[in-house]
Amino acid sequence: MASLSTDKKTGARRIQFQFDGARRTVYLGVIPIKAAQSFRLRLEALLASLKTSSPIDSATATWLAEMSDEYHDK
């Protein structure tokens, strides 16, 4: 559903996904690959929840609540 990529020059990571018929990108910056993969999995859970109109799981809700404002704005 979402893809993770890394810029070869800077090492910055980004996640691309489809939402509302448009391709969207979340720029994560230079972070470890495991952190980026975790972010992608949580984003996919949020997107699935929106698509199915179901509530998000408690782990994803906790992740959202604890997320820094920098990533929350993205």
Summary of the structure (lengths in Angstrom):
residues: 74
radius of gyration: 12.6
end to end distance: 18.2
largest distance: 39.5
contacts: 168
relative contact order: 0.16
helix: 46%
strand: 27%
